[in-house]
Amino acid sequence: SETAKIAVKAALSGHLIVTTMHAQNTIGAIYRLLEFGIPLPDIQQTITAIATQKLINTVCEHCGHYCDEKSHKISRLALIELLSEQVLTDTLFAIQRNEQPPTSNSTLQDELAKAMEYGFLPKNKKEMWIGI
């Protein structure tokens, strides 16, 4: 909480701050800042973008499923959710008005569905990724 307040204070004075925190998704990051005691007007003035990422193991290109074969290269895929520009502004105003934030940006769930569609993840393991 104290670190978040220091970072926001530095951002308000014109410094570029790039930081990390744990949150389920981009909108969750805004609520985490509010939980830390950061006033919404300060969040509106300082945040220019929020990114959420999840690294996941992909299907083995040799076996066609998850494997732990030492001779096979295990690949990982980064799922990224980005909240910026007008969608970020709309989201912050919706939170200010106690409304449901817009869902016009691509979410981690959307990216997960794409990864399954393209064959990077097995479709029969979808329950493994629920709550991503």
Disulfide bonds with the S-S distance in Angstrom:
none
